[in-house]
């Protein structure tokens, strides 16, 4: 079966986010002063061939931990669905 994973990777809350800070500081100048606390991360989409949903989820988690996420600096969340 083919599955699709949607992965969000964000900096941990305790860490500085220079990109988010720069965007957040620009919001008032753009007339968007109500927007505060901007954090910028990554969004990754991938397709997985697997026998079932559980196997697909294991493969996505393994790919994230081995390649995509710096675990001491970033938080990971993902969802897998049938493609």
MIVOVO-153754 format. One record per residue (C-alpha): residue in one letter; x, y, z; residue number from 1. Coordinates in Angstrom, 3 decimals, padded with zeros to 6 digits. Layout:
<pts>
<pt><residuo>A</residuo><east>X</east><north>Y</north><up>Z</up><num>NUM</num></pt>
...
</pts>
This chain:
<pts>
<pt><residuo>X</residuo><east>000.000</east><north>000.000</north><up>000.000</up><num>1</num></pt>
<pt><residuo>X</residuo><east>001.035</east><north>003.580</north><up>-000.508</up><num>2</num></pt>
<pt><residuo>X</residuo><east>000.912</east><north>006.064</north><up>002.367</up><num>3</num></pt>
<pt><residuo>X</residuo><east>001.564</east><north>009.782</north><up>002.608</up><num>4</num></pt>
<pt><residuo>X</residuo><east>003.254</east><north>011.403</north><up>005.606</up><num>5</num></pt>
<pt><residuo>X</residuo><east>002.973</east><north>015.055</north><up>006.619</up><num>6</num></pt>
<pt><residuo>X</residuo><east>005.834</east><north>015.968</north><up>008.963</up><num>7</num></pt>
<pt><residuo>X</residuo><east>006.278</east><north>019.178</north><up>010.959</up><num>8</num></pt>
<pt><residuo>X</residuo><east>009.636</east><north>019.978</north><up>012.531</up><num>9</num></pt>
<pt><residuo>X</residuo><east>009.889</east><north>022.946</north><up>014.886</up><num>10</num></pt>
<pt><residuo>X</residuo><east>012.654</east><north>024.356</north><up>017.072</up><num>11</num></pt>
<pt><residuo>X</residuo><east>012.229</east><north>023.460</north><up>020.724</up><num>12</num></pt>
<pt><residuo>X</residuo><east>010.457</east><north>026.234</north><up>022.683</up><num>13</num></pt>
<pt><residuo>X</residuo><east>013.499</east><north>026.877</north><up>024.885</up><num>14</num></pt>
<pt><residuo>X</residuo><east>015.733</east><north>027.600</north><up>021.875</up><num>15</num></pt>
<pt><residuo>X</residuo><east>016.107</east><north>030.876</north><up>020.033</up><num>16</num></pt>
<pt><residuo>X</residuo><east>014.490</east><north>031.102</north><up>016.593</up><num>17</num></pt>
<pt><residuo>X</residuo><east>016.254</east><north>033.934</north><up>014.717</up><num>18</num></pt>
<pt><residuo>X</residuo><east>014.067</east><north>033.581</north><up>011.601</up><num>19</num></pt>
<pt><residuo>X</residuo><east>010.880</east><north>033.633</north><up>013.638</up><num>20</num></pt>
<pt><residuo>X</residuo><east>012.148</east><north>036.603</north><up>015.635</up><num>21</num></pt>
<pt><residuo>X</residuo><east>012.956</east><north>038.549</north><up>012.453</up><num>22</num></pt>
<pt><residuo>X</residuo><east>009.525</east><north>037.860</north><up>010.963</up><num>23</num></pt>
<pt><residuo>X</residuo><east>007.787</east><north>038.645</north><up>014.262</up><num>24</num></pt>
<pt><residuo>X</residuo><east>009.636</east><north>041.962</north><up>014.546</up><num>25</num></pt>
<pt><residuo>X</residuo><east>008.502</east><north>042.911</north><up>011.034</up><num>26</num></pt>
<pt><residuo>X</residuo><east>004.788</east><north>042.245</north><up>011.643</up><num>27</num></pt>
<pt><residuo>X</residuo><east>003.980</east><north>045.637</north><up>013.260</up><num>28</num></pt>
<pt><residuo>X</residuo><east>005.615</east><north>047.447</north><up>010.330</up><num>29</num></pt>
<pt><residuo>X</residuo><east>003.329</east><north>045.507</north><up>007.969</up><num>30</num></pt>
<pt><residuo>X</residuo><east>000.204</east><north>046.502</north><up>009.892</up><num>31</num></pt>
<pt><residuo>X</residuo><east>000.024</east><north>043.087</north><up>011.565</up><num>32</num></pt>
<pt><residuo>X</residuo><east>000.946</east><north>043.985</north><up>015.134</up><num>33</num></pt>
<pt><residuo>X</residuo><east>-001.590</east><north>041.496</north><up>016.495</up><num>34</num></pt>
<pt><residuo>X</residuo><east>000.646</east><north>038.621</north><up>015.324</up><num>35</num></pt>
<pt><residuo>X</residuo><east>003.227</east><north>037.747</north><up>017.963</up><num>36</num></pt>
<pt><residuo>X</residuo><east>005.341</east><north>034.747</north><up>018.915</up><num>37</num></pt>
<pt><residuo>X</residuo><east>006.299</east><north>033.698</north><up>015.391</up><num>38</num></pt>
<pt><residuo>X</residuo><east>008.283</east><north>030.427</north><up>015.151</up><num>39</num></pt>
<pt><residuo>X</residuo><east>009.552</east><north>029.061</north><up>011.853</up><num>40</num></pt>
<pt><residuo>X</residuo><east>010.163</east><north>025.376</north><up>011.194</up><num>41</num></pt>
<pt><residuo>X</residuo><east>010.093</east><north>022.857</north><up>008.360</up><num>42</num></pt>
<pt><residuo>X</residuo><east>007.297</east><north>020.901</north><up>006.722</up><num>43</num></pt>
<pt><residuo>X</residuo><east>008.177</east><north>017.680</north><up>004.894</up><num>44</num></pt>
<pt><residuo>X</residuo><east>005.895</east><north>015.465</north><up>002.815</up><num>45</num></pt>
<pt><residuo>X</residuo><east>006.842</east><north>011.952</north><up>001.793</up><num>46</num></pt>
<pt><residuo>X</residuo><east>005.255</east><north>008.869</north><up>000.278</up><num>47</num></pt>
<pt><residuo>X</residuo><east>005.893</east><north>005.440</north><up>001.770</up><num>48</num></pt>
<pt><residuo>X</residuo><east>005.326</east><north>001.971</north><up>000.369</up><num>49</num></pt>
<pt><residuo>X</residuo><east>004.449</east><north>-000.314</north><up>003.282</up><num>50</num></pt>
<pt><residuo>X</residuo><east>002.307</east><north>-003.327</north><up>004.096</up><num>51</num></pt>
<pt><residuo>X</residuo><east>000.200</east><north>-001.408</north><up>006.653</up><num>52</num></pt>
<pt><residuo>X</residuo><east>-000.188</east><north>001.873</north><up>008.532</up><num>53</num></pt>
<pt><residuo>X</residuo><east>001.858</east><north>000.764</north><up>011.556</up><num>54</num></pt>
<pt><residuo>X</residuo><east>004.840</east><north>-000.156</north><up>009.369</up><num>55</num></pt>
<pt><residuo>X</residuo><east>004.580</east><north>003.143</north><up>007.485</up><num>56</num></pt>
<pt><residuo>X</residuo><east>004.584</east><north>005.078</north><up>010.778</up><num>57</num></pt>
<pt><residuo>X</residuo><east>007.671</east><north>003.206</north><up>011.990</up><num>58</num></pt>
<pt><residuo>X</residuo><east>009.499</east><north>004.002</north><up>008.737</up><num>59</num></pt>
<pt><residuo>X</residuo><east>008.584</east><north>007.696</north><up>008.909</up><num>60</num></pt>
<pt><residuo>X</residuo><east>009.746</east><north>007.948</north><up>012.515</up><num>61</num></pt>
<pt><residuo>X</residuo><east>012.999</east><north>006.174</north><up>011.640</up><num>62</num></pt>
<pt><residuo>X</residuo><east>013.645</east><north>008.517</north><up>008.689</up><num>63</num></pt>
<pt><residuo>X</residuo><east>012.978</east><north>011.546</north><up>010.875</up><num>64</num></pt>
<pt><residuo>X</residuo><east>015.231</east><north>010.391</north><up>013.704</up><num>65</num></pt>
<pt><residuo>X</residuo><east>018.076</east><north>009.334</north><up>011.411</up><num>66</num></pt>
<pt><residuo>X</residuo><east>018.001</east><north>012.169</north><up>008.888</up><num>67</num></pt>
<pt><residuo>X</residuo><east>015.472</east><north>014.966</north><up>009.228</up><num>68</num></pt>
<pt><residuo>X</residuo><east>015.348</east><north>016.023</north><up>012.883</up><num>69</num></pt>
<pt><residuo>X</residuo><east>018.086</east><north>017.310</north><up>015.186</up><num>70</num></pt>
<pt><residuo>X</residuo><east>016.546</east><north>015.792</north><up>018.301</up><num>71</num></pt>
<pt><residuo>X</residuo><east>018.410</east><north>017.990</north><up>020.784</up><num>72</num></pt>
<pt><residuo>X</residuo><east>017.166</east><north>021.129</north><up>019.009</up><num>73</num></pt>
<pt><residuo>X</residuo><east>013.878</east><north>020.265</north><up>017.291</up><num>74</num></pt>
<pt><residuo>X</residuo><east>010.453</east><north>018.800</north><up>018.018</up><num>75</num></pt>
<pt><residuo>X</residuo><east>008.771</east><north>016.417</north><up>015.589</up><num>76</num></pt>
<pt><residuo>X</residuo><east>005.131</east><north>015.697</north><up>014.852</up><num>77</num></pt>
<pt><residuo>X</residuo><east>003.716</east><north>013.750</north><up>011.931</up><num>78</num></pt>
<pt><residuo>X</residuo><east>000.649</east><north>012.037</north><up>010.600</up><num>79</num></pt>
<pt><residuo>X</residuo><east>000.410</east><north>009.220</north><up>008.092</up><num>80</num></pt>
<pt><residuo>X</residuo><east>-002.598</east><north>008.551</north><up>005.879</up><num>81</num></pt>
<pt><residuo>X</residuo><east>-003.432</east><north>006.294</north><up>002.975</up><num>82</num></pt>
<pt><residuo>X</residuo><east>-002.378</east><north>007.968</north><up>-000.275</up><num>83</num></pt>
</pts>
